[in-house]
């Protein structure tokens, strides 16, 4: 009656666990079937965040956080109906690591790295030791020195909208 054509490539009959619909997938537990975020949707949001937090982009931390905020809010609000607390926590951790790498790259010079670490409350000797490090960006972002100085609270003060804060 509606004269709609059925796309045979997209239309199929399958089990709920094998299906995805509008970015969601399904799983069963003792309560019945539950909704979760499909792997393809997670891959897409990671690509967007990766694009914004690319170290090749000359954006400041504030600009990156401004660009991230509407993307994170929109994505989380769309997928809020899924059970995804642990996924949101992992995405937050991953995003903050990428932001730490961007900050370290922006500091460029050893003198700047040392001064920024001292400004963030690190002892002068430790700041010099880490400023002279040859660790690559990802390794230094996971180091205790950056995790204790560029903390979650630091990023919140800078304006970071976390996945978890929007999800809860």
Number of C-alpha atoms within 10 A of each C-alpha: 3 4 5 6 6 8 8 7 6 6 8 9 7 8 8 14 13 10 14 16 10 8 14 17 20 18 13 11 7 6 6 7 12 16 17 19 21 18 12 13 16 14 10 11 15 15 12 14 19 15 12 19 25 16 18 10 11 12 16 12 19 13 11 20 20 15 15 20 15 12 15 21 16 12 16 21 13 12 18 16 14 17 13 17 14 10 15 19 16 14 19 18 15 15 20 21 22 22 24 25 22 24 20 22 15 16 15 11 13 15 14 14 21 23 18 18 22 17 13 15 12 18 12 14 11 14 23 18 10 19 22 14 11 9 12 11 18 14 11 19 22 14 13 10 16 20 15 13 18 19 14 16 11 13 18 12 10 13 16 23 20 23 23 18 13 15 20 9
